[in-house]
């Protein structure tokens, strides 16, 4: 009989992190992936000599966030991060750094002065309410704003909402706007991590990411940021009141994008660090779809794929809303709840340019908010090896409306890019499109987030639809720490 301690369904970054952490706690793990590749959206591949990621990514909370905790405690190999840089806003006639504090925002002339004052007052009020424990997760950004703002201001707020939640400002909560803009930070210190996972039988810590790469391999400015943050970070959960530090940060902070980085050699370097850290007790099979999760008297006993595999624990990292398709006898109320999970598709357009363009002479990313908003990153600025010598690679991310066809969205995306940056069209020598679901659950006011535990005993969920904090790989890492905590509380980890 094929018996394991744990079966992990899905080999995206959440599934691989689940396999890595559980194996380091002494478990014999089987990972089953229905496609022919692993890593999910945490991956890179070659297109005409350019290395593109699966969507543009910025890795957040590198100082005391969840990925930092997982790297320090479970990774044998460490990815190297470059300083992410800054955020910018581009319009037809200007290109400006996004203000990171109240003082800078007041003088930010990309918006009318009256609107800047109104937005500053609204943000200060929201931060103050959060400080005193008022739940803003059900209040929309749209409802928190007056109706006297200009169209440009509404368009900018709407664009930011789309990129933070996948939905418009009418469906994005004020809380999501505050957390996504880094004025509220969800930190995970080592002490907090050990209180969740439990210090007993903890795997031996690997060398700290700071100790291992700060001397020579970490971008100097990012290293300085990280070393300066470690002693002052606050530890919170997304549902508890924030401290007064958030208000002071909004008033005077010079950089809310601190502790963000881009992985050298692209997203595949993060994936490879996980894969190379997996011990021999992890077995992985691709092109092996799980057709059914097996249960007996309300308890999981294994899965049915190309054959039956048995385990006392199963961690499902596929789309939580699809769980009822492969598990029988789930309560109707639970099925209905999972059905309330909302998702958003995104389009990424990658352009390979035959030269380095002045328009992209910066480190970081830019937001275009007119007509069709985009989020753009010249990733070859972080690592020149991602593009052929002397050339440049830029990714443009778009949120897709559910009622629009892929072809129409792609055409409009190119039209938008070339309208915003008309001088680059003649320098494009490579173009490539990706349509993905960047997170398995959009963080909207009425959208649902699945719990780590399921109604089936010892069947757990993990992934970006089980946690609402941050985005992408960071959000996946949050979910893994919560999964480890649930297993620890249930007596299934150690």
Beta strands, then each sheet from edge to edge (+ up, - down):
strand 1: 3-9
strand 2: 29-32
strand 3: 44-47
strand 4: 50-53
strand 5: 81-83
strand 6: 86-90
strand 7: 95-97
strand 8: 261-263
strand 9: 282-285
strand 10: 292-296
strand 11: 299-304
strand 12: 308-316
strand 13: 346-353
strand 14: 364-368
strand 15: 374-377
strand 16: 392-399
strand 17: 428-436
strand 18: 459-461
sheet 1: 9+ 2+ 1+ 12+ 11- 10+
sheet 2: 9+ 2+ 1+ 12+ 18+
sheet 3: 3+ 4-
sheet 4: 5+ 8-
sheet 5: 7+ 6- 14- 15+ 16- 13+ 17-
end
